[in-house]
Amino acid sequence: MEVFEISKMARVIIGLIGSLLLCILGIYNITTAGLSFISIIFSLGGFVGFIGGIFELRKMRVF
């Protein structure tokens, strides 16, 4: 059985997309269901992860 290794850039991009989706989900829940603790945690966690992913890509000199 072969194990495929994902490059660091691919991992960062997957994390960036996941964080963006998490942030969008949290904001969507805030706008439709009102303020709840879980929605705030999702939106803030996704936003922090997205910003961290951008900094990681800049450190790799992609941008």
Secondary structure, 3 states (H helix, E strand, C coil): CCCCCCCHHHHHHHHHHHHHHHHHHHHHHHHHHCCCHHHHHHHHHHHHHHHHHHHHHHHCCCC
